[in-house]
Amino acid sequence: MANDHIKENILIQMTQLPYDMQLRVLDFANSLSPKGVKGDILSKFRGSISSDDLKLIESAIMEGCEKVDMNDR
């Protein structure tokens, strides 16, 4: 949780910047935020894919692994 003093100072600085710079600051702040989903949220899906399907998925991945299609652009 951000300190109120820090929030206030950021807002003051932001209001003094032109719009394009405000967007850059926002992009930078977003880049600092964690990405993705925590594993515990995904754990509810554990076991939802059958063992046979997992083997098919693994086989498809391994079959296409490290192959380069020179026509793919």
SULJOZI-V833936 format. One record per backbone hydrogen bond with DSSP energy under -1.0 kcal/mol. CO is the residue of the C=O (numbers start at 0). NH is the residue of the N-H. If there is no record, write none. Layout:
((CO,NH) (CO,NH))
This chain:
((2,6) (3,7) (4,8) (5,9) (6,10) (7,11) (8,12) (9,13) (10,14) (13,16) (17,21) (18,22) (19,23) (20,24) (21,25) (22,26) (23,27) (24,28) (25,29) (26,30) (37,40) (37,41) (38,42) (41,44) (42,45) (44,47) (49,53) (50,54) (51,55) (52,56) (53,57) (54,58) (55,59) (56,60) (57,61) (58,62) (59,63) (63,66) (68,71))
